[in-house]
Amino acid sequence: MVSCRLDVTLSLPHHWQHNCRVRLSEKAKFIFVTLTCIEKMRKISALLVVDDVRLRKHISEVLVKHGVDRCEFYTAGEDALEQVRKRSIQILYADLRLDDISGVDLVRQVKKVFPAIYALMGSTQGTARDVISAMQAGATDFIIDPFEPELIEKAFERAVRAVSKHPSPNPINRTDAKSLITQDKALFDLLNTAKKVAPSTATILVTGESGTGKELLASFIHANSSRHREPYVAINCAALPEQLAESELFGHEKGAFTGAVSRKIGKFESAEKGTLVLDEVTEMALPLQAKLLRALQEREIVRLGNNRPIPIDARVIAISNQNMKKAVTAGAFREDLYYRLNVIPLTIPPLRKRKSDIPLLADYFLERFCNRNATVMRRISESAMELLITQPWPGNVRELENTIERGVLIGSGPELLPEHLILEETFSAPSHRPSISTGMTVREMEKELIFNTLNAVNDNRTHAAKMLGISIRTLRNKLNEYREAMTDG
């Protein structure tokens, strides 16, 4: 990743009624870490659990009148609960007394898993005790006998207004748009912790599997810090040539080495009083790790070709998709640097551990790619959604995004169907062993193993490196060696 300046604003769709900078702990249905200005979501969905046909019709008319795109009706609480788990729902209305479970139990179960859904309840025979129970379960409004049309309209108008309300954007520069979407409680808690520590100067270590949104979390921290108007500089340590890495981080003076025709300001200085993100920090060479450790300890750097220390004030966020402790044990990462970076550890859970996010993400990606490609597809079929939910998603959110995009491009008609999904097989080690013959060198054996593994994962270097137990940098160097050997030959 090249150096860039990023400013971040949080855009919180629908049920985030309060400014995120003040009320993150309130928990929301979605979190959009948007490296732009506020972007309004276009759809609001409601689920009504009620058996009175007249009431159904009236509530539906009220919701459509106020801009709700989809209303679904159920009479049984269990059926409604199942749909809430599968679909993106912003407004829930439940009768106090249902056929199977009580409306209070339904609302309690829904709010426990999806705390940002705006819940309403009602009854023709409600008591003060019922109202208290509903509020304790998480309902925001309770409509008591009689069911007056005006009373109903006002209650649902408040609901729609609440889930549609957005905080005012900060006056910042537009750069790029990215989103981190979730309704998972564990990720909510993580974001709440991130917001609490964001104003501090402590170094933060963000870990998690590839495709989980680690860079977005770093941006979120920057946005909620006192440095949010200062530069946001990110650098991919794995993409740095080893011989130029020190110059990229710390800068150099003119004539410091061959090719240094002018002074270069490094990333630490470019970040000024802002945030410096070190992505894939475990790929940093050991000699450079020692210099990074000194920079963090002394809060100063020295440009190549100069002996004068330069004070630094940037806040450092390190990112890794590797097990840092294993890297330390293997001698690939300095233990003292690990503890220096690991002041505040934040680990993003993989998508397979937050299944409730899959419907939200799938619907969001579907809408985005349908709009981008001007297709008539507007929803994901239940069978396709169930298939998506059961997948392990080793590539996490990035893999899901690619799957939905392919489905939109391949599919036709108003629904995304299972046959439109091209799901990648879970990566595993090749079943066959490399052929070994008398006289084969260790280097030749290593080469065959690497190429067999790459072939098994369709040349995906990240997965191949993980299966081989080596870093992506090592794999890249090995392939370059083989290529040079073929050229020389």
C-alpha positions as CSV (number, residue, x, y, z in Angstrom):
1,M,0.0,0.0,0.0
2,V,1.4,3.4,-1.0
3,S,1.5,6.3,1.4
4,C,-1.6,8.4,1.3
5,R,-3.5,10.8,3.5
6,L,-6.9,9.5,4.6
7,D,-9.5,11.3,6.7
8,V,-12.3,9.2,8.1
9,T,-15.9,9.9,9.0
10,L,-18.3,7.3,10.4
11,S,-21.6,6.8,8.5
12,L,-24.1,4.9,10.6
13,P,-27.2,3.8,8.7
14,H,-30.7,3.9,10.0
15,H,-30.9,2.7,13.6
16,W,-27.8,4.6,14.8
17,Q,-29.8,7.5,16.1
18,H,-26.9,9.4,17.7
19,N,-23.6,10.7,16.6
20,C,-21.1,7.8,16.6
21,R,-18.4,9.9,18.1
22,V,-20.5,10.2,21.3
23,R,-22.7,7.1,21.4
24,L,-20.7,4.1,19.9
25,S,-21.4,2.1,23.0
26,E,-25.1,2.2,22.2
27,K,-24.4,-0.5,19.6
28,A,-25.7,-0.4,16.1
29,K,-27.0,-2.6,13.4
30,F,-24.3,-1.5,10.9
31,I,-21.0,0.2,11.3
32,F,-19.8,2.0,8.2
33,V,-16.2,3.2,8.5
34,T,-16.4,5.5,5.5
35,L,-13.3,7.2,4.2
36,T,-15.6,9.8,2.7
37,C,-18.6,11.8,3.7
38,I,-21.9,10.2,4.9
39,E,-23.6,7.9,2.4
40,K,-27.2,7.1,3.0
41,M,-28.5,3.5,2.7
42,R,-31.4,3.2,0.4
43,K,-33.4,0.5,2.0
44,I,-35.4,0.1,5.2
45,S,-37.0,-3.3,6.0
46,A,-39.7,-4.1,8.5
47,L,-40.9,-7.3,10.0
48,L,-44.4,-7.4,11.6
49,V,-45.6,-10.3,13.8
50,V,-49.3,-9.8,14.0
51,D,-52.4,-11.9,13.1
52,D,-54.9,-9.1,12.8
53,V,-55.5,-8.6,9.1
54,R,-56.8,-5.0,9.5
55,L,-53.8,-4.0,11.6
56,R,-51.4,-5.6,9.2
57,K,-52.9,-3.6,6.3
58,H,-52.8,-0.3,8.2
59,I,-49.2,-0.7,9.5
60,S,-48.1,-1.7,6.0
61,E,-49.6,1.4,4.5
62,V,-48.1,3.6,7.1
63,L,-44.6,2.1,6.6
64,V,-44.8,2.4,2.8
65,K,-46.0,6.0,3.2
66,H,-42.9,6.8,5.2
67,G,-40.4,5.2,2.8
68,V,-40.0,1.6,4.0
69,D,-39.1,-0.6,1.1
70,R,-40.0,-4.1,2.4
71,C,-42.6,-5.4,4.9
72,E,-42.8,-9.0,5.9
73,F,-45.6,-10.5,8.0
74,Y,-45.7,-13.5,10.3
75,T,-48.0,-14.8,13.0
76,A,-45.5,-17.1,14.8
77,G,-42.6,-15.7,16.8
78,E,-40.2,-18.6,15.9
79,D,-40.8,-18.0,12.2
80,A,-40.1,-14.3,12.6
81,L,-37.0,-15.0,14.6
82,E,-35.7,-17.3,11.9
83,Q,-36.2,-14.5,9.3
84,V,-34.5,-11.9,11.4
85,R,-31.4,-14.1,11.4
86,K,-31.4,-14.3,7.7
87,R,-32.4,-10.9,6.6
88,S,-31.4,-7.3,7.3
89,I,-34.3,-5.9,9.4
90,Q,-34.4,-2.4,10.8
91,I,-37.9,-2.3,12.3
92,L,-39.7,-5.1,14.3
93,Y,-43.3,-5.0,15.5
94,A,-44.7,-7.8,17.6
95,D,-48.0,-8.5,19.3
96,L,-47.8,-9.0,23.0
97,R,-49.5,-12.4,22.6
98,L,-48.4,-14.7,19.8
99,D,-49.3,-18.3,18.9
100,D,-46.0,-19.9,20.1
101,I,-43.9,-17.5,22.2
102,S,-44.8,-14.1,23.8
103,G,-43.9,-10.9,22.0
104,V,-41.8,-10.0,25.0
105,D,-39.7,-13.2,24.6
106,L,-39.4,-12.5,20.8
107,V,-38.2,-9.0,21.3
108,R,-35.8,-10.0,24.0
109,Q,-34.2,-12.7,21.8
110,V,-34.0,-10.4,18.8
111,K,-32.4,-7.5,20.8
112,K,-29.9,-9.8,22.4
113,V,-28.4,-10.8,19.0
114,F,-29.4,-7.7,17.0
115,P,-29.3,-4.8,19.5
116,A,-29.9,-2.0,17.0
117,I,-33.2,-3.2,15.6
118,Y,-35.9,-0.7,16.4
119,A,-38.6,-2.8,18.3
120,L,-42.2,-1.9,18.9
121,M,-44.9,-3.9,20.7
122,G,-48.6,-3.6,21.1
123,S,-51.7,-5.3,22.6
124,T,-55.5,-4.7,22.8
125,Q,-55.3,-5.9,26.4
126,G,-52.0,-4.5,27.6
127,T,-51.3,-3.6,31.2
128,A,-48.8,-1.4,32.9
129,R,-46.8,-4.5,33.8
130,D,-46.8,-5.5,30.1
131,V,-45.5,-2.2,29.1
132,I,-42.6,-2.4,31.7
133,S,-41.8,-6.0,30.5
134,A,-41.7,-4.8,26.9
135,M,-39.4,-1.9,27.7
136,Q,-37.1,-4.1,29.7
137,A,-36.9,-6.6,26.8
138,G,-35.8,-3.8,24.5
139,A,-38.9,-2.4,22.9
140,T,-38.8,1.4,22.2
141,D,-42.5,1.9,21.9
142,F,-45.7,0.1,23.1
143,I,-49.1,0.7,21.5
144,I,-51.9,0.1,24.0
145,D,-55.6,-0.4,23.4
146,P,-57.3,1.0,21.4
147,F,-55.5,0.6,18.1
148,E,-56.1,4.1,16.8
149,P,-54.8,4.8,13.3
150,E,-53.3,8.1,14.4
151,L,-51.5,6.6,17.3
152,I,-50.1,3.8,15.1
153,E,-48.9,6.2,12.5
154,K,-47.1,8.4,15.0
155,A,-45.4,5.4,16.5
156,F,-44.1,4.0,13.2
157,E,-43.2,7.5,11.9
158,R,-40.9,7.8,14.9
159,A,-39.4,4.4,14.1
160,V,-38.7,5.2,10.5
161,R,-37.3,8.6,11.5
162,A,-35.0,7.0,14.0
163,V,-33.6,4.3,11.7
164,S,-33.1,6.8,8.9
165,K,-31.4,9.5,10.9
166,H,-27.7,10.2,10.2
167,P,-25.1,12.2,12.1
168,S,-23.8,15.3,10.4
169,P,-20.6,14.7,8.5
170,N,-17.3,16.3,9.5
171,P,-15.9,18.9,7.1
172,I,-13.1,16.7,5.7
173,N,-11.6,16.0,2.4
174,R,-13.1,13.2,0.2
175,T,-10.7,10.3,-0.6
176,D,-12.1,6.8,-1.0
177,A,-15.1,4.8,0.2
178,K,-14.8,1.6,2.2
179,S,-17.1,0.0,4.7
180,L,-17.0,-2.3,7.7
181,I,-20.4,-3.7,8.3
182,T,-21.5,-5.7,11.3
183,Q,-24.2,-6.6,13.7
184,D,-22.1,-9.1,15.7
185,K,-21.9,-8.5,19.4
186,A,-18.2,-9.5,19.7
187,L,-17.3,-7.1,17.0
188,F,-19.4,-4.3,18.5
189,D,-17.5,-4.8,21.8
190,L,-14.2,-4.7,19.9
191,L,-15.2,-1.4,18.2
192,N,-16.3,0.0,21.5
193,T,-12.9,-0.8,23.0
194,A,-11.2,0.7,19.9
195,K,-13.2,3.9,20.3
196,K,-12.2,4.1,24.0
197,V,-8.5,3.8,23.3
198,A,-8.5,5.9,20.2
199,P,-7.8,9.2,21.9
200,S,-4.7,7.8,23.7
201,T,-1.2,7.8,22.3
202,A,-0.7,4.0,22.9
203,T,0.5,1.8,20.1
204,I,-2.1,-0.6,18.9
205,L,-1.7,-4.1,17.3
206,V,-4.6,-5.1,15.1
207,T,-4.6,-8.8,14.2
208,G,-7.0,-11.1,12.3
209,E,-7.3,-13.3,9.2
210,S,-7.0,-11.9,5.7
211,G,-10.1,-10.1,4.5
212,T,-11.6,-9.3,7.9
213,G,-11.2,-5.5,7.7
214,K,-8.1,-4.8,9.8
215,E,-7.2,-1.7,7.8
216,L,-10.7,-0.4,8.2
217,L,-10.4,-0.8,12.0
218,A,-7.2,1.2,11.9
219,S,-9.0,3.9,10.0
220,F,-11.8,3.8,12.6
221,I,-9.3,4.3,15.4
222,H,-7.7,7.3,13.5
223,A,-11.2,8.8,13.0
224,N,-12.0,8.7,16.7
225,S,-8.7,10.0,17.9
226,S,-7.6,13.6,18.5
227,R,-5.4,13.1,15.4
228,H,-8.3,12.7,13.0
229,R,-7.5,16.0,11.2
230,E,-3.8,15.0,10.8
231,P,-2.3,12.7,8.1
232,Y,-3.2,9.0,7.9
233,V,-0.2,7.2,6.4
234,A,-0.3,3.5,5.7
235,I,2.5,1.3,4.4
236,N,2.6,-2.4,3.4
237,C,5.7,-3.8,4.9
238,A,5.5,-7.0,2.8
239,A,5.7,-4.9,-0.4
240,L,8.8,-3.1,0.6
241,P,12.1,-4.2,-1.1
242,E,14.4,-5.1,1.8
243,Q,17.1,-2.7,0.6
244,L,14.7,0.2,0.4
245,A,12.6,-0.5,3.5
246,E,14.7,1.6,5.9
247,S,14.6,4.6,3.5
248,E,10.8,4.3,3.1
249,L,10.2,4.3,6.8
250,F,12.9,6.8,8.0
251,G,13.9,8.7,4.9
252,H,17.3,9.5,3.5
253,E,19.6,12.4,2.7
254,K,20.9,13.2,-0.8
255,G,23.9,11.0,-1.6
256,A,23.2,8.6,1.3
257,F,23.5,5.7,-1.2
258,T,23.7,5.1,-5.0
259,G,20.6,6.5,-6.6
260,A,19.8,8.9,-3.7
261,V,19.7,12.0,-5.9
262,S,17.6,14.1,-3.4
263,R,16.4,14.1,0.2
264,K,13.5,11.8,0.9
265,I,11.0,12.2,3.8
266,G,10.1,8.8,5.3
267,K,6.7,7.6,6.4
268,F,7.3,8.5,10.1
269,E,7.9,12.1,9.2
270,S,5.1,12.2,6.6
271,A,2.6,11.1,9.3
272,E,3.5,14.2,11.3
273,K,1.2,14.2,14.3
274,G,-1.3,11.8,12.7
275,T,-1.4,8.0,12.4
276,L,1.2,5.6,10.8
277,V,-0.2,2.2,9.9
278,L,2.3,-0.6,9.5
279,D,0.5,-3.3,7.5
280,E,1.8,-6.9,7.5
281,V,4.4,-5.9,10.1
282,T,5.6,-9.5,10.6
283,E,7.1,-9.3,7.1
284,M,9.6,-6.7,8.2
285,A,13.2,-7.9,8.1
286,L,14.9,-8.4,11.5
287,P,17.5,-5.6,11.1
288,L,14.7,-3.1,10.3
289,Q,12.7,-4.4,13.3
290,A,15.6,-3.3,15.6
291,K,15.5,0.2,14.1
292,L,11.7,0.3,14.4
293,L,12.0,-0.7,18.1
294,R,14.4,2.1,18.8
295,A,12.2,4.7,17.0
296,L,9.2,3.6,19.1
297,Q,11.2,3.7,22.4
298,E,13.0,7.0,21.8
299,R,10.3,8.7,19.8
300,E,12.9,9.8,17.2
301,I,14.3,8.6,13.9
302,V,17.5,9.2,12.0
303,R,17.5,9.5,8.2
304,L,19.9,7.5,6.2
305,G,23.0,9.5,5.6
306,N,22.5,11.8,8.6
307,N,23.3,11.4,12.3
308,R,20.9,14.1,13.6
309,P,17.9,12.6,15.5
310,I,14.5,13.8,14.4
311,P,11.6,13.8,16.9
312,I,8.5,12.0,15.8
313,D,4.9,12.3,17.1
314,A,2.9,9.9,14.9
315,R,0.7,7.3,16.6
316,V,1.6,3.8,15.3
317,I,-0.9,1.1,14.5
318,A,0.6,-2.3,13.5
319,I,-1.4,-4.8,11.5
320,S,-0.8,-8.5,11.0
321,N,-2.7,-11.6,9.7
322,Q,-0.1,-13.9,11.3
323,N,0.1,-15.4,14.8
324,M,2.5,-13.0,16.3
325,K,3.5,-15.2,19.2
326,K,4.4,-18.1,16.8
327,A,6.4,-15.6,14.7
328,V,8.3,-14.7,17.9
329,T,8.9,-18.3,18.9
330,A,10.1,-19.1,15.3
331,G,12.6,-16.2,15.6
332,A,11.0,-14.3,12.7
333,F,9.9,-11.4,14.9
334,R,11.7,-9.7,17.8
335,E,10.1,-10.4,21.1
336,D,10.8,-6.9,22.5
337,L,9.3,-5.3,19.4
338,Y,6.2,-7.5,19.8
339,Y,5.6,-6.3,23.3
340,R,6.3,-2.7,22.3
341,L,3.6,-3.0,19.6
342,N,1.2,-5.1,21.6
343,V,0.2,-2.4,24.1
344,I,-3.4,-2.6,23.1
345,P,-4.2,-5.8,21.1
346,L,-7.4,-5.9,19.0
347,T,-8.3,-9.0,17.1
348,I,-11.1,-9.0,14.5
349,P,-13.1,-12.3,14.6
350,P,-13.3,-14.2,11.3
351,L,-16.5,-14.2,9.3
352,R,-17.2,-17.9,10.2
353,K,-17.5,-16.8,13.9
354,R,-20.0,-14.1,13.1
355,K,-22.5,-15.8,10.9
356,S,-25.1,-13.1,11.6
357,D,-23.1,-10.7,9.6
358,I,-23.3,-12.8,6.4
359,P,-26.9,-11.8,5.5
360,L,-26.1,-8.1,6.1
361,L,-22.9,-8.2,4.1
362,A,-24.5,-10.2,1.3
363,D,-27.4,-7.8,1.0
364,Y,-25.1,-4.8,1.0
365,F,-22.8,-6.3,-1.7
366,L,-25.8,-7.3,-3.8
367,E,-27.2,-3.8,-3.8
368,R,-23.9,-2.3,-4.6
369,F,-23.0,-4.5,-7.5
370,C,-26.6,-4.5,-8.9
371,N,-26.5,-0.7,-8.9
372,R,-23.0,-0.7,-10.4
373,N,-24.0,-3.1,-13.2
374,A,-27.6,-1.8,-13.7
375,T,-29.1,-5.3,-13.3
376,V,-32.7,-6.2,-12.4
377,M,-31.6,-8.5,-9.6
378,R,-32.8,-7.1,-6.2
379,R,-32.7,-9.9,-3.6
380,I,-31.0,-13.1,-2.6
381,S,-33.2,-16.2,-2.5
382,E,-33.6,-18.0,0.8
383,S,-31.8,-21.1,-0.6
384,A,-28.9,-19.0,-1.8
385,M,-28.7,-17.2,1.6
386,E,-28.7,-20.5,3.5
387,L,-25.8,-21.7,1.3
388,L,-23.9,-18.5,2.0
389,I,-24.4,-18.8,5.7
390,T,-23.1,-22.4,5.8
391,Q,-19.8,-21.6,4.1
392,P,-16.5,-21.4,6.1
393,W,-15.3,-18.3,4.2
394,P,-11.5,-18.7,4.6
395,G,-11.2,-15.4,2.7
396,N,-13.6,-13.8,5.0
397,V,-15.5,-10.6,3.9
398,R,-13.3,-10.1,0.8
399,E,-14.2,-13.6,-0.4
400,L,-17.9,-13.1,0.2
401,E,-17.7,-9.8,-1.7
402,N,-16.1,-11.5,-4.7
403,T,-18.7,-14.3,-4.6
404,I,-21.6,-11.9,-4.6
405,E,-20.1,-9.8,-7.4
406,R,-19.6,-13.0,-9.5
407,G,-23.2,-14.0,-8.8
408,V,-24.6,-10.7,-10.0
409,L,-22.6,-10.8,-13.2
410,I,-23.4,-14.5,-13.9
411,G,-27.0,-14.5,-12.8
412,S,-30.2,-13.2,-14.4
413,G,-33.7,-12.4,-13.1
414,P,-34.8,-10.7,-9.9
415,E,-33.2,-13.1,-7.5
416,L,-29.6,-14.4,-6.8
417,L,-30.0,-18.2,-6.9
418,P,-27.7,-21.0,-5.6
419,E,-26.7,-21.8,-9.2
420,H,-25.4,-18.3,-9.6
421,L,-22.9,-18.8,-6.8
422,I,-19.4,-20.1,-7.6
423,L,-18.1,-21.0,-4.2
424,E,-14.4,-21.8,-3.8
425,E,-13.4,-25.0,-2.2
426,T,-11.8,-24.8,1.2
427,F,-8.1,-24.8,0.8
428,S,-6.2,-27.9,2.1
429,A,-2.8,-29.4,1.5
430,P,-2.3,-31.3,-1.7
431,S,-3.2,-35.0,-1.4
432,H,-0.3,-36.1,-3.6
433,R,3.3,-36.1,-2.5
434,P,6.0,-34.6,-4.6
435,S,7.8,-37.2,-6.6
436,I,11.2,-38.0,-5.2
437,S,13.9,-39.7,-7.3
438,T,17.5,-40.7,-6.5
439,G,19.9,-37.9,-7.0
440,M,17.3,-35.1,-6.5
441,T,18.7,-32.2,-4.5
442,V,16.9,-30.6,-1.6
443,R,16.6,-27.4,-3.7
444,E,14.8,-29.4,-6.5
445,M,12.5,-31.0,-4.0
446,E,11.7,-27.6,-2.5
447,K,11.0,-26.2,-5.9
448,E,8.6,-29.1,-6.8
449,L,6.8,-28.8,-3.5
450,I,6.3,-25.0,-4.0
451,F,4.9,-25.4,-7.5
452,N,2.7,-28.3,-6.6
453,T,1.2,-26.3,-3.7
454,L,0.7,-23.2,-6.0
455,N,-1.0,-25.4,-8.5
456,A,-3.3,-26.9,-5.9
457,V,-4.5,-23.4,-4.8
458,N,-4.8,-21.9,-8.3
459,D,-1.7,-19.8,-7.9
460,N,-3.0,-18.0,-4.8
461,R,0.3,-17.1,-3.2
462,T,-1.2,-16.0,0.2
463,H,-2.8,-19.4,0.7
464,A,0.2,-21.3,-0.7
465,A,2.5,-19.5,1.7
466,K,0.2,-20.4,4.6
467,M,0.1,-24.0,3.6
468,L,3.9,-24.2,3.2
469,G,4.5,-22.5,6.6
470,I,6.5,-19.7,5.1
471,S,5.9,-15.9,4.7
472,I,4.7,-14.4,1.5
473,R,8.0,-12.6,1.2
474,T,9.9,-15.9,1.3
475,L,7.6,-17.4,-1.3
476,R,8.1,-14.4,-3.6
477,N,11.9,-14.6,-3.2
478,K,11.9,-18.3,-4.0
479,L,9.9,-17.8,-7.2
480,N,12.2,-14.9,-8.2
481,E,15.2,-17.3,-7.7
482,Y,13.5,-19.9,-9.9
483,R,12.7,-17.4,-12.6
484,E,16.3,-16.0,-12.6
485,A,17.7,-19.5,-12.8
486,M,15.5,-20.2,-15.9
487,T,16.7,-17.0,-17.5
488,D,20.3,-17.7,-16.8
489,G,19.9,-21.2,-18.2
